[in-house]
Amino acid sequence: MSKYKLFLLRHGEGAWNKENRFCSWVDQKLSADGVKEAQDCGRLLKERGYRFDIVFTSILSRSIQTAWLVLEAMGQEWVPVVKSWRLNERHYGALIGLNRAEMALQHGEEKVKLWRRSFDITPPPIDESHPYYLEIYNDRRYTTCDVPKENLPRAESLKEVLERLLPYWNSTVVPEIKEGKTVLISAHGNSCRALLKHLEGVSDEDIANVTLPTGIPVLLELDENLRPVKPRQLLGDQAKIQAAIKKVEDQGKAKTST
């Protein structure tokens, strides 16, 4: 029997989502379409009568902006928003800033799918020669983390995302859920996928086929042990959701010029 409701939300489309580039820890705002996605998501949740008690986000702007827009559309701007780097997108290391389709042409679609979707393969690490290294590691937000800046990731597999996310989940998010609060986690494709893997017991192989489109809320109904009592529900127009999933999956496919 369902005791708790948890909502996961991949942020609305960002500027680099539109350009099909690995964004990762580069701080991008939402695109105009991403703003609309977040607002539409909030309107949908309001129409269905959902109310949040607390919202968790990463410390990246696109995650925070999405949460703000959702809450505004729901008329729930007063709901507390708690931010942590542990909900950040996966750190794609040296791949940050690169175009996925161009990489598929260069390295092959299977290699890019492994980098993007596999559970335990870590991409090459970022180093000081990378054009976005200083933009990331000189950012003041990373002085607020619960680990020293020099210990922050330089690249991550999905497995490593889950390892840095789980302590926060267990210490900070779980107690709120167990108090009976309705929680929204407004985060990123990979931090949400990592959490889904943990909660649903998705295998290391099958997690590669779990796709979350931007701006689509995912409802999990959980029992008293925080195990799902029914399959995850992607809320909204199902035909549009399937089209959005296909769009995400196609991002890693090579595009040849005609």
Disulfide bonds with the S-S distance in Angstrom:
none
